[in-house]
Structures are given as structure tokens and as C-alpha cells.
């Protein structure tokens, strides 16, 4: 059975504590407004809601209101920016789910089923999640003695081969890979994740 | 919500970033939401998510400045189509060097990115496209390397400079149009007086 904790709203906060949390959130809102707006646009685009990108500012205002209204649920030990990003993502997620209901499609990831994981990633315990991720990690291919690294890498294209070789044969970190290619760490992480995903898919085909 | 272990190691962060990228690329909201839960307690992971989001935003050209510039551009095109035709004829684009000069003047260049900005100052190359990936590609072809934050500021500066430039040109076009109209009216009046 999965271990679940139900988050409870803390109604017993003093007015001063509530104000302190709101102030922390407000300061993050001012400091990271443009980053969070960009995140909202990104999520809209990635979740096939690009046609709503003109509403990004409206969504941001909703996020601000929701966050301040629910400041009692914000744990001040956590990063305020990360919390606001989660609230922003949830706002986009509601729109996505509404849109999905309308077009009657199931968005349960086929890839997750493909790799033999029937659970819901979001509802799985932390241990379960990391077990699943490690199990599907491409690292395991390189640990098997039956294939050489080059045999494994031969199933993907040159660009993927290059980045996977740096990661799993040369054992470079994403930061080192970024420096190697002269790109940002974010770009290195995205390229690496996509290359791993393509490698997994090629292996599934064989 | 599940309990979160506050101490993540590098390997776990890499796995979570992989899950996040997968979630975005496959539009799987559950995966993205799950990873975002971990960012609440892990600053390094939160920073990595920032980097990944910036990369995606650059890929899709989603920065605020770009969106604003696009919107302003669309509105301006609708309202002053003639000014834009004029602009096309003139083929005057801002250059990498002009953007670098503006960055230097505003003090927006970090110490570590100064060598890159120096090289850009000497690059009198017109910028015909203003997307972040396009700017980076141009810089890459010139073997100029700088930090991600430098390129983000450079991108924003380029857009603002282009908007200013476009505005000045539109104003110039309007001034010229006004002069032409006045001259035409004066000629017409002269002709009318002559006819009388």
C-alpha cells in the first residue's frame, strides 16, 4: 500500500504569522514575476494550451490571489518561488484537465505503461518513485556485461550518441557536459533526458 | 501529497529532471507536478528547473520581452502598415555590436562575460531575427561563448533596442509623410492661386 499523507490546512496560525508568510510570498512575487510569467507561458505551450498564452497575465493574477488566500498552507521553510511555481502549474493544470475532458482523450502516459509502470507517478511514495526511475534509467543498460557501450550507443543517432557517451562512458555531470558543448546546464539536461528517452525507446523496439 | 525526503542526491536530481523533461515533452501533468513537489525542499533542484524552463522558453521564444515585443509589433503593424513597409525597404537592422554597446552602457555585463561582450562589440553583424536560439546560433558561429543569463539579458536588450529603433523609424516615416502632405497641399494651393 502506498503511504499517503493528507495535507491539512493550518487554521490556528496567528495573524502575525500569517502576515509574515504573506510578506514572504509577496516579496517573491515581485522578485520573480517575469520568471513565473514565463513559466506559465511555457506550461500553457507544453500542455497544448498555446492558444491561451494571451491569458498568461490573467492566470498570473489568479495565482497571486490564490497564493495570498492560501498563505496559511505555505510552509515558510520552503522556497517561496518554488511554491508559487507549483501554484502556477496547478492553475495551468486545471485548464489542461478541463480541455482534456472536453476532447475526451486519455492522457495517461503511454510511455509509462510501456516501461511496465501501472501506478500514478504523482501518487507513488518517494521510495517507489525512485525505484521506478532507477529501474527505467538507461544506466542499467551500461551495467550489463552482454553489450559494450558502443553497441548500446549504436541504436541512437550521432548527436544522442555523443551526449550519452559523455554521461555514461566518460561519467561527466550535466554541468560538465554543458561546459563541454558551451551550452547552459538546462539545455544539457534537456538534451540528455531526450537522448536517454530515445535510447530507451530504441531498446524497447529491439 | 506524499512525504518528501529533504535530502536529494545528485543522481536523484538527475532522475527527477529527466522525469520533468519527459512530463513536459509528453504533456504529462502528473510527472511535472510530482517533480515540482520536490523543488519545495531542494534549492538545487529548483535552480535546475529554472535552467530547464529557460532553455524551453528560449527554444519557444517565450520570454516576457519577446511576447511583449511580438504583441507591440503586431499592434504597430496593424496601426501603421506603411511605416513597416518603409522599414522593409530600408533593410536597416540593429547589429550585435549595438546591443553589446547598450549592455556595456547599462552595466549589464557580468565580469565573467566581459570577454564575450568585447568580441560582440567588434561584431558589426546585423540581427535579422530576434529569437534567443537565433542569437545564440549567430554567436556560436562566431565562436563567442557566454553564460545563459548573459544571453537572456542580451536577448531582452536586443528586443528593446529593436523596438526603440522601429519606433524611431516609424516616427521618421510619419514626419516624412507629414512633410510630403504639406508640400502637396502647398503645391495645390499654388496651383489654385495660379488658376485664379
Interface residues (C-beta under 8 A of the other chain):
Chain A: X2 X3 X4 X5 X6 X7 X34 X35 X37 X38 X39 X41 X42 X43 X45 X46 X47 X48 X53 X56 X75 X77 X78 X79 X81 X82 X83 X85 X86 X89 X90 X93 X96 X97 X107 X109 X111 X112 X120 X121 X122 X123 X124 X125 X126 X129 X130 X133 X134 X137 X173 X174 X182 X184 X185 X186 X187 X189 X190 X192 X193 X194 X196 X197
Chain B: X1 X2 X3 X4 X5 X10 X12 X14 X15 X16 X17 X18 X19 X21 X22 X24 X25 X26 X27 X28 X29 X30 X31 X32 X33 X34 X36 X37 X39 X40 X41 X43 X46 X48 X49 X50 X51 X52 X53 X54 X55 X56 X57 X60 X62 X63 X64 X67 X140 X145 X147 X148
